[in-house]
Amino acid sequence: MSNEKKDTFQKALQINLDPAKYGAFAEIGAGQEVARWFFQVGGAAGTVAKTISAYDMSVSDAIYGAADRYVSRQRLQAMLDYEYKLVIAQLDKTRGDKSTFFVFADTVATRSYTRKEDGQGWLGVRFQSNPHERPSEIIIHVKLLDGENVREQEALGIIGVNLIHSAFYLNSAPTQIIAALQDNLSPARFEVDMIKFSGPAFAGVDNRLMALQLVEKGLTDATMFTANGEAVIPSELLYKKPVLVQRGSFRPLTNPMLDMLERAQEQFLKQESLKGEAPVVMFEMTLRQLQIGDAIDHGDFLDRVDTLSALGKPVLISNFLRFHKLLIYLSKHTQKPIGLPIGLVRLRDVLDEKFYTDLPGGLLESLGHLFKNGAKLYVYPSLDKKTGQLVTVENLEVAPHLRHLYAHLVENHFVESIPDYNAEYLGIYSSIVLEKIAAGDDALEKLVPPPIFQVIKNKRLFGWGEQVAKV
């Protein structure tokens, strides 16, 4: 049976007819929609060792241990750990030489009589590629967008079959696994905003690149990972936290960009509404900022995130071209203050009406979303390349019909100037930085933060020294 263009029925049947695949299903929160497919298509006796659905919290705790949250990565991991150990303990002696064991688990909240929000949950599969081999694993976080309980359950079943089937038959090509999650479902019905690969089948996989693939392939508008490359969902980092986020291409991050972030953070912390709480400080890159020409160079992407990881902050990859889209996204995960360090060039873009012709309310609608929950722009000054004049919030020229609007934003502190900046950094431009990198010039050390300089030089990122090598 070909692996191409299979519907959900065919995928489940292929697994059932594969004599090596044998395992258990544990599902909580949305019926047993994934296991149901394997019983429905026939031949399940050759695949299903056990199914379980521990709905009662006391029963679930007795099996998997107590939990603060039942729809969480931690609960999913406990389910996979427990069920996989049980499968090996009970079946390895009798079937271990001929079987590759697996466990599928999910913990999901769908719409119900008492829960009116869109469904969301965690799915995972732990599996052996060869008998007695140490297992590999894929876990994902999904959002179910149908708005009806029955359809969300249906979507969950299809996603689960896609995940299991691709884990078994596409594990040599992780990007194909990501693409296959969309099989037999409209993109409007669900999102996958986190994926993590681990184990021997995925020894060479970089989960940061897989996070990028989720956005590139349209499974989500945004995804996150920590400085050490751990894939996360926004609520794991942002829930009830103030956020300071810097947008950029970071090719690489330069001294003025870091100065902008640090000075903005100093001002952000002075807000009374923070009450002394430390914010989550993070970087964000959009797909457009990652493009070189018409395509995204994945090696170049990894160079960028390698340099950012040296600063110890999480990274958000998004498809949000405009600032207000980013704020809408962040506001879904925290109601605390949000700050954005921004340069004068970007501020001009924020105020440029031509970018909002598709919105019924145009620029005003965009600004309404941007500043709805008290977000602030912290604006770093710049030098006019033609005149050498210092341009700040105070002397920025805007279109005559926008002057009163701009004055309103400044007077009400939606837009704040960064007065305490390092004037020596204003003459540092990305073109100069890239020239130093290509030449392998140690003078780069004066243009970028020391940790980033060391990473670029030691790992020869962004083509370090290529110009010299060609000569």
C-alpha positions in Angstrom: 0.0 0.0 0.0 1.5 3.3 -1.1 2.2 6.0 1.5 0.9 8.7 -0.8 -2.5 10.5 -0.7 -4.1 8.2 1.9 -7.3 9.2 3.6 -7.7 8.6 7.4 -9.3 5.2 6.9 -6.4 4.0 4.7 -3.8 5.3 7.2 -5.4 3.5 10.2 -5.8 0.3 8.1 -2.1 0.4 7.0 -1.0 0.5 10.6 -3.5 -2.3 11.6 -2.1 -4.5 8.8 1.5 -3.9 9.8 2.4 -6.9 11.9 5.3 -5.1 13.7 3.2 -2.2 15.1 1.7 -2.9 18.5 0.8 -0.6 21.4 -1.7 1.3 23.6 -3.9 4.3 23.4 -4.6 6.6 26.4 -7.0 9.5 25.7 -8.5 12.0 28.1 -11.0 14.8 27.5 -12.6 14.3 24.0 -13.7 10.7 23.9 -11.5 8.1 22.3 -11.5 9.5 18.9 -8.1 8.4 17.8 -8.4 4.8 19.0 -11.9 4.7 17.4 -10.4 4.9 13.9 -8.4 1.7 14.5 -11.4 -0.2 15.6 -13.6 1.2 12.9 -11.3 0.2 9.9 -10.9 -3.4 11.0 -7.9 -5.5 12.0 -7.4 -3.7 15.3 -6.5 -6.9 17.1 -3.1 -6.8 15.4 -2.3 -3.3 16.6 -4.2 -2.4 19.8 -3.0 -3.9 23.0 -5.1 -1.6 25.2 -7.2 1.6 25.2 -7.9 3.6 28.3 -9.7 6.9 29.0 -9.3 7.9 32.6 -11.8 10.8 32.7 -12.4 11.0 36.5 -9.7 13.2 38.0 -9.2 10.9 41.0 -8.8 7.9 38.7 -6.4 9.9 36.5 -4.3 11.0 39.4 -4.2 7.4 40.8 -2.7 6.2 37.5 -0.5 9.1 36.4 0.1 11.1 39.5 -1.5 14.3 40.8 -1.6 17.3 38.4 -2.2 21.0 38.7 -3.5 21.1 35.1 -5.0 18.1 33.3 -4.6 19.6 29.8 -0.9 20.2 29.9 2.4 19.0 28.5 3.2 17.6 32.0 0.1 15.5 32.0 0.8 14.2 28.5 4.3 13.3 29.4 3.2 11.4 32.5 0.7 9.5 30.4 3.3 8.5 27.8 5.8 7.6 30.5 3.4 5.4 32.4 1.8 3.6 29.5 5.0 3.0 27.6 6.6 1.4 30.7 3.6 -0.7 31.1 3.6 -1.9 27.5 7.3 -2.9 27.8 6.8 -4.6 31.1 3.8 -6.6 30.0 4.7 -7.4 26.4 8.4 -7.3 25.8 9.1 -10.9 26.8 6.4 -12.4 24.6 6.5 -10.0 21.6 9.6 -7.9 21.9 11.6 -9.7 19.2 9.0 -9.2 16.5 7.2 -6.0 17.6 8.0 -2.3 17.6 5.9 -1.0 20.5 4.2 2.3 20.7 2.0 4.4 22.9 -0.3 7.2 21.8 -1.7 9.7 24.3 -3.7 12.8 24.3 -5.2 15.1 26.9 -7.7 17.6 25.4 -10.4 20.1 26.3 -13.1 20.5 23.6 -16.2 22.7 23.7 -18.9 21.5 26.0 -22.0 22.7 27.9 -19.8 24.4 30.4 -16.7 25.3 28.3 -17.4 27.7 25.4 -13.8 28.3 24.3 -12.1 26.7 21.3 -10.7 23.3 22.0 -7.0 22.8 22.7 -4.8 20.0 23.8 -1.7 17.9 23.8 -1.0 14.8 21.6 2.0 12.6 21.7 3.3 9.3 20.3 6.3 7.3 21.7 7.5 4.5 19.4 10.3 2.1 18.5 11.7 2.2 15.0 13.2 -1.3 15.6 12.6 -4.0 18.1 14.1 -3.4 21.5 15.3 0.0 20.4 15.2 3.0 22.7 12.0 4.9 21.8 11.6 8.1 19.9 8.8 10.6 20.5 6.8 13.4 18.9 4.6 15.7 20.9 2.4 18.5 19.6 0.0 21.1 20.9 -3.2 21.7 18.9 -6.0 24.3 18.8 -9.3 23.1 17.6 -11.3 25.8 15.8 -14.5 24.3 14.6 -16.7 25.8 17.3 -18.7 22.6 17.7 -17.9 19.8 20.1 -18.6 17.0 17.6 -16.5 18.5 14.8 -13.7 19.2 17.2 -13.7 15.6 18.3 -13.7 14.5 14.7 -10.8 16.7 13.9 -8.9 15.4 16.9 -9.3 11.8 15.6 -7.9 12.7 12.2 -4.9 14.7 13.6 -4.1 11.8 15.9 -4.1 9.2 13.1 -2.0 11.6 11.0 0.5 11.9 13.8 0.8 8.2 14.5 1.0 7.3 10.8 3.7 9.8 10.0 5.7 8.9 13.0 5.8 5.3 11.8 6.3 5.8 8.1 7.9 9.3 7.6 10.3 9.5 10.6 13.3 9.9 8.3 11.8 13.2 7.0 10.5 15.4 9.9 9.4 18.2 7.6 7.1 15.7 5.8 5.7 14.7 9.2 4.7 18.3 9.8 3.1 18.6 6.4 1.2 15.3 6.9 -0.5 16.6 10.0 -2.7 18.6 7.7 -3.9 15.6 5.6 -7.6 15.3 5.3 -8.4 18.4 7.2 -9.0 22.0 6.2 -6.4 24.4 7.7 -9.3 26.5 9.0 -10.2 23.7 11.5 -7.1 23.5 13.6 -3.6 24.8 14.3 -0.5 23.1 15.6 1.6 25.8 17.4 4.2 23.5 19.0 6.0 20.3 17.9 8.9 18.6 19.6 10.9 15.6 18.2 13.2 13.5 20.4 14.9 10.1 20.5 17.1 8.1 18.1 14.8 8.4 15.1 15.3 12.2 15.2 18.9 12.4 16.4 19.8 15.1 13.9 16.6 17.2 14.2 16.8 20.8 15.4 13.5 21.6 17.0 14.0 25.4 16.3 13.9 24.6 12.6 10.8 22.5 13.1 9.2 25.4 14.9 9.9 27.6 11.8 8.4 24.9 9.6 5.1 25.1 11.5 4.7 28.7 10.4 6.1 28.2 6.9 3.7 25.4 6.2 0.7 27.3 7.5 -0.1 25.2 10.5 0.1 28.3 12.8 0.7 32.0 12.7 3.3 31.9 15.4 5.5 29.6 17.4 8.0 29.9 20.2 11.2 28.3 21.6 13.4 29.1 24.5 17.0 30.2 24.4 18.2 26.6 24.7 15.9 25.5 21.8 13.1 24.0 23.8 9.8 24.3 21.9 7.0 25.8 24.0 3.5 27.3 23.7 2.9 30.9 24.6 1.0 30.2 27.8 4.0 28.3 29.2 6.1 31.5 29.2 3.6 34.4 29.0 0.7 33.5 31.2 0.0 36.4 33.5 3.4 37.9 32.8 4.3 41.4 31.5 6.1 41.1 28.1 8.8 43.1 26.4 9.3 42.0 22.8 11.8 43.3 20.2 11.1 42.7 16.5 13.9 42.5 14.0 15.7 40.4 11.4 18.7 39.9 13.8 21.2 39.3 11.1 22.8 39.7 13.6 21.7 41.7 16.6 23.9 44.8 16.9 25.0 47.0 19.8 22.3 49.7 19.0 19.6 47.0 19.0 20.7 45.7 22.3 21.0 49.2 23.7 17.5 49.9 22.5 16.2 46.8 24.3 18.0 47.4 27.6 17.0 51.1 27.8 13.4 50.2 26.9 13.5 47.6 29.6 14.6 50.1 32.2 11.7 52.4 31.3 9.2 49.5 31.1 10.1 48.4 34.7 9.2 51.8 36.0 5.6 51.3 35.1 3.5 51.2 38.2 1.2 48.5 36.7 4.1 46.1 36.7 4.3 46.3 40.5 7.9 45.3 40.4 7.3 42.1 38.4 10.0 41.1 36.0 8.8 40.9 32.4 9.4 38.1 29.9 11.9 39.6 27.5 11.9 38.0 24.0 12.8 38.5 20.4 10.5 38.1 17.4 11.2 37.5 13.7 8.6 37.4 11.0 8.8 35.1 7.9 9.3 38.2 5.7 12.3 39.3 7.9 13.8 35.8 7.4 13.5 35.9 3.6 16.7 36.4 1.6 15.4 37.1 -1.9 12.2 35.1 -2.4 13.0 32.2 0.0 14.0 31.5 3.5 17.4 30.1 4.0 17.2 27.6 6.8 20.9 27.7 7.5 20.8 31.4 7.8 17.8 31.1 10.1 19.8 28.8 12.4 22.7 31.3 12.4 20.3 34.0 13.6 18.8 32.0 16.4 22.3 30.7 17.4 23.4 34.3 18.0 20.2 35.2 19.9 20.5 32.1 22.1 23.8 33.6 23.4 21.7 36.3 25.1 19.5 33.8 26.9 16.1 35.0 25.7 13.2 33.1 24.0 12.3 33.6 20.3 9.0 34.0 18.6 8.6 33.2 14.9 5.5 34.7 13.4 3.6 35.6 10.2 2.6 39.0 11.7 3.6 41.7 9.2 2.0 44.5 11.2 2.6 45.4 14.8 -1.1 45.3 15.8 -1.3 41.6 14.8 1.5 40.8 17.2 -0.3 42.7 20.0 -3.5 40.8 19.4 -1.6 37.5 19.6 0.2 38.4 22.8 -2.9 39.8 24.4 -4.6 36.4 24.1 -1.9 35.0 26.5 -1.5 37.8 29.0 -3.4 40.7 30.2 -0.3 42.3 31.8 1.5 45.3 30.2 3.3 44.8 26.8 6.2 46.9 25.7 7.9 47.1 22.3 11.3 48.7 21.7 11.3 50.2 18.2 13.5 52.4 16.0 12.4 55.6 14.3 12.2 53.9 10.9 9.7 51.3 12.2 7.7 54.0 14.0 7.3 55.7 10.6 5.9 52.4 9.2 3.5 52.1 12.1 2.1 55.5 11.2 2.0 54.9 7.4 -1.6 54.7 6.2 -0.7 52.7 3.1 -0.1 49.6 5.2 -3.7 49.5 6.4 -5.8 49.9 3.3 -7.3 46.4 3.8 -8.6 47.3 7.2 -12.1 48.9 7.4 -10.9 51.4 10.0 -7.5 51.9 8.3 -4.7 53.3 10.5 -7.1 54.1 13.4 -8.2 50.5 13.6 -4.6 49.3 13.6 -3.7 51.7 16.4 -6.8 50.7 18.4 -5.6 47.1 18.4 -2.0 48.1 19.1 -2.7 50.1 22.2 -5.9 48.5 23.3 -4.5 46.9 26.5 -2.0 49.7 27.4 0.9 48.6 25.2 3.7 51.1 24.7 6.3 51.7 22.0 9.7 52.7 23.3 11.4 54.6 20.5 15.1 54.7 19.9 16.4 57.8 18.1 18.3 57.7 14.8 20.5 59.8 12.6 19.3 61.1 9.3 21.8 59.7 6.8 21.5 62.7 4.5 21.7 65.5 7.0 23.2 63.9 10.1 20.4 65.3 12.2 19.2 63.4 15.3 15.6 62.3 14.8 13.6 61.6 18.0 10.0 61.2 19.0 9.9 64.9 19.8 11.0 66.2 16.3 9.7 63.4 14.1 7.8 64.9 11.2 4.5 63.2 10.3 1.8 63.9 7.7 0.0 67.2 8.5 -3.4 65.4 9.0 -1.8 62.9 11.4 -0.1 65.5 13.7 -3.0 65.7 16.2 -3.2 61.9 16.3 0.5 61.5 16.8 0.5 64.2 19.6 -2.3 62.2 21.3 -0.2 59.1 21.3 2.9 60.9 22.7 1.0 62.9 25.3 -0.7 59.8 26.6 2.5 57.8 26.7 1.5 55.2 24.2 4.7 56.3 22.4 7.7 57.1 24.6 11.1 58.4 23.6 14.2 56.6 24.9 16.3 59.5 26.1 19.1 57.5 27.7 20.8 56.1 24.6 24.4 55.5 23.6 25.1 58.2 20.9 28.2 56.2 19.7 25.9 53.4 18.5 23.8 55.6 16.2 26.3 55.3 13.3 26.3 51.5 13.4 24.4 50.0 10.4 23.7 46.4 9.4 25.6 46.9 6.1 28.8 47.8 7.9 28.3 44.8 10.3 27.9 42.4 7.4 31.0 43.7 5.7 33.0 43.0 8.8 31.6 39.5 9.0 32.4 38.7 5.4 35.9 40.0 5.9 36.4 38.0 9.1 37.3 41.3 10.7 37.7 41.3 14.5 36.6 44.9 14.5 33.1 43.4 14.5 33.6 43.0 18.3 33.0 46.8 18.6 29.7 46.6 16.7 27.9 43.6 18.2 27.5 42.4 21.8 30.5 40.3 23.0 28.6 37.0 23.3 27.3 37.3 19.8 30.7 38.2 18.4 32.1 35.0 19.9 29.4 32.8 18.5 29.7 34.3 15.0 33.5 33.9 15.0 33.6 30.5 16.7 30.9 28.9 14.5 31.7 31.0 11.4 28.1 32.2 11.1 26.7 34.4 8.4 29.6 33.5 6.1 32.3 34.7 8.6 35.6 35.2 6.6 34.2 34.1 3.3 35.5 37.2 1.5 39.0 36.4 2.7 38.7 32.7 1.7 37.7 33.7 -1.9 40.8 35.8 -2.2 
